[in-house]
Amino acid sequence: MEIKVHSIHFDADQKLIEFIQQRVNKLDQFYSDIISSEVYLRIDKNSVEGNKVAEIRLNTPGKEMFAKKQCKSFEEATDLAAEALRRQVRRKKGKLQQVY
């Protein structure tokens, strides 16, 4: 799976990028048909506390899945977004198994 990480208006360090790639790669365990993913990291200036935003978009055959979370750190936001996508992936996989 191809993973693209975009940090908007700041430079993400290599440790953060590796953490994000590790979390998104775990989604491949639940659904192997994921084509690619894009992760957008940005800092929201409107809120002082919990101003880190992580958005993850998964491209799969027939459907695009998306999750957006805002927390105090990018790691926490990425974890929560990946967990939301894991639930979406399992739901889609369950529906596909019912058809066959």
C-alpha positions in Angstrom: 0.0 0.0 0.0 1.3 3.4 -0.9 1.1 6.0 1.9 1.5 9.7 1.3 2.0 12.0 4.3 1.3 15.7 3.8 2.2 18.2 6.6 0.5 21.5 5.9 2.4 24.7 6.9 5.0 22.8 8.9 7.6 20.2 8.5 6.9 16.8 10.1 9.9 15.0 11.5 10.9 11.5 10.4 9.8 9.9 13.7 6.2 11.2 13.3 6.1 10.1 9.6 7.3 6.6 10.6 4.7 6.4 13.4 1.9 7.4 10.9 3.1 4.9 8.3 3.2 2.1 11.0 -0.4 2.9 12.1 -1.8 3.1 8.6 0.0 -0.1 7.5 -1.8 -2.0 10.3 -5.1 -1.3 8.4 -3.9 -3.6 5.7 -4.2 -6.6 8.1 -8.0 -6.1 8.2 -8.6 -5.4 4.5 -5.9 -6.3 1.9 -7.6 -4.5 -1.0 -6.5 -1.0 0.1 -4.8 0.7 -2.9 -3.3 3.8 -1.3 -3.7 6.2 1.5 -3.2 9.9 2.1 -2.6 11.5 5.5 -2.9 15.2 6.0 -1.5 16.8 9.2 -2.3 20.4 10.1 -2.4 22.7 13.1 -5.8 24.4 13.7 -5.3 28.0 14.9 -8.8 28.4 16.2 -8.5 26.2 19.2 -5.6 26.4 21.7 -6.0 23.0 23.3 -6.2 20.1 21.0 -5.2 21.9 17.9 -3.5 19.1 16.0 -5.6 17.6 13.2 -5.0 14.3 11.4 -7.1 13.4 8.3 -6.7 10.0 6.7 -8.1 9.0 3.3 -8.1 5.4 2.2 -8.6 4.5 -1.5 -10.2 1.1 -2.0 -11.9 -0.4 -5.0 -15.4 1.1 -5.3 -15.2 3.3 -2.2 -13.1 5.9 -0.5 -13.0 6.0 3.3 -12.2 9.0 5.4 -11.6 9.9 9.0 -10.6 13.2 10.7 -9.7 13.6 14.3 -8.4 16.6 16.4 -6.4 16.1 19.6 -3.5 17.5 21.6 -0.9 15.6 19.6 -0.6 14.2 16.1 0.1 10.7 17.4 -3.2 10.7 19.4 -5.1 12.1 16.4 -3.6 9.5 14.1 -4.5 6.7 16.5 -8.1 7.8 16.8 -8.4 8.3 13.0 -6.9 4.9 12.3 -9.2 3.3 14.8 -12.2 4.9 13.1 -11.0 3.7 9.7 -10.5 0.2 11.1 -14.2 0.1 12.1 -15.1 1.3 8.6 -12.9 -1.3 6.9 -14.3 -4.2 9.0 -17.9 -3.0 8.3 -17.1 -3.0 4.5 -15.4 -6.4 4.7 -18.4 -7.8 6.6 -20.8 -6.5 3.9 -18.7 -8.0 1.1 -18.7 -11.4 2.9 -22.5 -11.3 3.2 -22.8 -10.9 -0.6 -20.7 -13.9 -1.4 
